[in-house]
Amino acid sequence: MQADGKILVGGAFTSIGGQPRNFIARLSNNIAALQNLSVSQTTLTWTRSGAAPQLWRVTFEKSTDGITYSFVGNGTRVGATSNFTVSGLNLPILQNIFVRARGFYRGGTYAGSESITESVRNAYLTPVWTLPAVGDFNGDSKPDYVLYKASTRQTALWYMNNNAFVGGAYGPTLSAGWSLVGVADFNGNAKRDYLLFNASTRQSAIWYMNNNVFAGGAYGPTLSIGWTLVAVGDFNGDSKPDYVLYNAGTRQTAIWYMNNNVFVSGAYGPTLAAGWSLAGVADFNGDGKRDYLLFNASTRQSAIWYLSGATFLSGAFGPTLPSGWTLVATGDFNGNGKPDYVLYNANTRQTAIWYMNNAVFVSGAFGPTLPGS
């Protein structure tokens, strides 16, 4: 191909396109060659169109440095198109990777030569579905998974029996800019509702739910600059869920006591140590008061801070999670009245339940694997 886009061809011919040409010809190329390499955790697709060689096979590879590549799989042609895809993958997430598609095409006398064309792109993959909360939505007194898909803002409920998936249903789709913080019964009808937060406007909102169906909504208070809404739970014993706020700059927490969606009063809570985040709230020591469940992503250590209202009383280290796992929520999954850990492995999309006795690990079981698409 020449710099002006025209194509030089050579071979054993005396005419081409109805024009007399001996052994060599120059062809006009008036159709742009277009391509796109799309990447998800489970599927790679190389889309090609326009004036480009017809490929007879394609391979897909991955790399962490853009230099050394490892084979991922052979591409399969998509119907009668020039596109190729490979699926059933489990590409790493939360890290930069390079993906390369290589196409092979034949030419020369009797197609005796083979050439390569390729496309390379960098990608940073995030989980397709995440697990931001757990709560009982179908009224069977067993906590269910609440899933969220960031690309579509879709929510879904996975009904659970302990660690076993029983069934699922789509929930409402969140509005742009909003995230799901947690679930609790805000209007006192014994049904879990969504607590939402908009990080740009710092506005809070409650979506009242009837199982997986949106029943109505109301705005809650707007947070002050620097504060984020991170959890929900009843801290003053009035059977009404309260907001837990966090200031990343100071690591300070605060409790906003709520009456449904109305702010009543507030109090500062304890300041978290550097490196620690709030994974959930539950009553771990059985005194009827909500405690903080903390997680250190660097050391994978867990800890429980025992609280009386907003006041720190004492703390205890919990178990350390294995590499690759994150502590995402807490709930009583085996029905013994003691909150358990919910773990998630973003690379494998596997969930797990760690059954706890206060801060002590008792046993564990794998839960369902979240969808990859």
VEXFIKE-198016 format. One record per residue (C-alpha): residue in three letters; x, y, z. Coordinates in steps of 0.001 Angstrom, whole numbers, plus 500000, padded with zeros to 6 digits. Layout:
// residues N
alaXYZ;...
END
This chain:
// residues 373
met500000500000500000;gln501355503396499051;ala501286506557501146;asp498410507959499071;gly496276504917499888;lys496622503253496487;ile497508499569496363;leu500225498020494213;val499550494448493113;gly501755492086491177;gly501265488631489756;ala500737486439486702;phe497967488476485038;thr497528490478481843;ser494377492332482871;ile492715493396486081;gly489267494869486586;gly488705494714482825;gln491760496877482141;pro494863495570480323;arg497732495340482793;asn500797493124482523;phe501992491625485813;ile501639494827487815;ala498821497290488518;arg497894500081490858;leu494436500039492401;ser492529502958493862;asn491406502476497468;asn488349504590498163;ile487007502631501140;ala488529503346504539;ala489927500433506509;leu488246500544509929;gln488869498386512965;asn488071498241516660;leu489358495913519382;ser486784495718522193;val487724494254525562;ser485681492884528461;gln486699490515531222;thr485189487545529387;thr485293488461525679;leu487614490000523083;thr486213491087519712;trp488146492436516734;thr485790494288514385;arg487138495004510884;ser485580496592507807;gly486518498408504626;ala489543497877502394;ala491633495409504366;pro493091491940503790;gln490781488975504240;leu492077487060507263;trp492013483299507449;arg492879483019511138;val493235485281514199;thr494930484858517564;phe494398486914520729;glu497094487605523342;lys497484489589526565;ser500374491327528327;thr501000493324531485;asp503942495309530075;gly503170495590526350;ile506324493611525532;thr505854489994526533;tyr502533488510525436;ser500828485264526372;phe498317483392524252;val494654483864525195;gly492820481986522461;asn492102481551518772;gly489531483870517284;thr486272482589515835;arg484814484348512804;val481524486100513527;gly479142484793510886;ala480102485845507352;thr481749489077508509;ser485409490042508801;asn485097490142512607;phe486661487672515022;thr485947487011518692;val487035484812521568;ser484935484321524703;gly484915482375527956;leu487900484351529265;asn488738485600532733;leu491008488576532126;pro492533490330535157;ile490738493388536460;leu491756496502538380;gln495089496638536574;asn496398497883533229;ile496698495193530582;phe497554495144526894;val495536493079524444;arg496785492137520981;ala494834490679518072;arg496907489212515252;gly495391488372511886;phe497040486137509308;tyr496384486434505575;arg497864484748502512;gly499164486203499272;gly501778485750496568;thr501901483076493899;tyr499376480361494706;ala498899482073498097;gly502286480738499099;ser503171483626501413;glu501654484585504758;ser501592488038506321;ile500423489443509662;thr498331492460510582;glu497659493299514204;ser495800495606516558;val496928496432520115;arg495103498325522814;asn495485499100526488;ala492609498357528854;tyr491775498776532518;leu488918496474533413;thr486582496911536353;pro484108494323537637;val480964494141535516;trp478783493488538583;thr479656494451542146;leu478133493553545502;pro477505496834547362;ala474998495581549947;val473115492665551483;gly469643492610553058;asp466420490613553232;phe464208491714550332;asn461725488830550004;gly460803488630553689;asp462178485167554433;ser464494486529557174;lys467543485563555119;pro469936488193553738;asp470047488526549964;tyr472726489918547652;val472202493336546058;leu474170493564542799;tyr475052496653540771;lys476253497000537173;ala478091500293536721;ser477962500364532903;thr474147500308532819;arg473426501434536424;gln471190498355536741;thr470582496756540130;ala469589493160540762;leu468636491018543740;trp469959487530544278;tyr467793485697546780;met469932483568549058;asn469480480644551428;asn472617480941553526;asn475409480744550909;ala473219479187548183;phe471663481147545310;val467893480514545173;gly466684482939542489;gly467124486443541142;ala465265489489539876;tyr466274492800538369;gly465797495868540547;pro465467499488539420;thr468133501247537366;leu469846504094539184;ser469930507597537755;ala473237508897536398;gly475599510114539114;trp474028508093541910;ser475500505138543785;leu474006502564546144;val475343502968549694;gly473308500406551582;val469859499016552318;ala467550499446555338;asp463876499868556219;phe463449503650556295;asn459650503978556250;gly458910501229558780;asn456976498864556483;ala459346495938557160;lys460774496100553627;arg464342496996552705;asp464877500273550850;tyr467810501626548823;leu469987504380550314;leu471544506395547468;phe474241509064547321;asn475321511497544613;ala479026512266545074;ser478898515366542830;thr476016517125544568;arg476451515347547958;gln472695514785547929;ser471245511668549559;ala468030509914548576;ile465925506948549614;trp464202504679547145;tyr461376502824548854;met461198499249547629;asn458668496426547581;asn461038493506547127;asn462730494333543787;val460107496894542697;phe460587500646543094;ala457624502006545111;gly458592505675545549;gly461454507968546465;ala462406510935548611;tyr465432513141548900;gly467375513043552138;pro469760515670553516;thr472736516999551582;leu476145516313553119;ser478736518983553834;ile481784519378551592;gly484374516667552168;trp481949514092553527;thr480728510866551933;leu477823508621552843;val479312505159553505;ala476886503019555572;val473506502801557279;gly472300501362560608;asp470326502160563751;phe472797503717566204;asn470489505311568818;gly468116502367569310;asp464952504050567996;ser464456501321565330;lys465108503867562589;pro468174503565560345;asp470776506324560564;tyr473443507592558167;val477152506871558665;leu479362509577557131;tyr483097509573556432;asn485562512380555720;ala488511511017553730;gly490676514057554470;thr490445513712558250;arg489346510020558444;gln486603511240560799;thr483260509412560929;ala479910510862561943;ile476416509578562634;trp473378511416561337;tyr470287510321563248;met467373510073560849;asn463589509838560909;asn462911508228557542;asn464500510722555110;val464591513632557602;phe467740514653559478;val467122514857563248;ser470568515417564754;gly474179514324564435;ala477261513314566390;tyr480878512717565508;gly482005509102565605;pro485543507750565997;thr488334508629563576;leu489590505669561555;ala493256504763561517;ala495184505329558292;gly494635502576555727;trp491334501387557169;ser487874501670555623;leu484367500942556854;ala483064497678555357;gly479744497591557206;val477907497990560499;ala476319495284562686;asp476000494223566307;phe478963491867566708;asn479096491484570520;gly475351491101571076;asp474812494209573215;gly472077495545570938;lys474284498341569572;arg475747498741566102;asp479511498318565702;tyr481913499248562910;leu483331496487560701;leu486670497718559328;phe488978496436556592;asn492571497275555666;ala493027496647551936;ser496841496653552166;thr497196494080554937;arg493774492423554336;gln493252492568558102;ser489726492979559477;ala488750494600562765;ile485663495391564797;trp485189498620566699;tyr482566498236569414;leu480405501331569749;ser477770502769572056;gly475897505125569786;ala478643507210568191;thr481150506517570986;phe484064504105570565;leu484304501616573442;ser486972499137572364;gly488209497137569406;ala489336493688568347;phe491142492366565311;gly489234489898563170;pro490648487372560706;thr492937488331557830;leu491546487668554373;pro493441485675551729;ser495140487473548856;gly492718488718546213;trp489710488920548521;thr487913492021549818;leu485506492412552730;val482377493972551210;ala479441493496553606;thr478094491806556721;gly474903489927557546;asp473630486907559475;phe473619484194556795;asn473309481036558937;gly470572482413561183;asn472409482087564504;gly471918485738565421;lys475577486622564769;pro476730488747561828;asp478999487101559281;tyr481515488430556764;val480744488657553034;leu483887488379550907;tyr484376489064547202;asn487193488199544794;ala487042490690541919;asn489306488649539618;thr487306485441539845;arg483960487139540709;gln483577484526543469;thr481804485370546717;ala482249483686550085;ile480654483761553531;trp482804483633556649;tyr480726482581559629;met481768484565562674;asn481390484472566437;asn481995488114567273;ala485531488738565936;val486431485036565696;phe486296483071562429;val484293479851562840;ser484045478446559310;gly483482479483555711;ala481641478567552531;phe481768479759548948;gly478789481703547708;pro477695482193544085;thr479945483734541456;leu478777487093540131;pro478052487395536386;gly480826488426534026;ser478549490268531614;
END
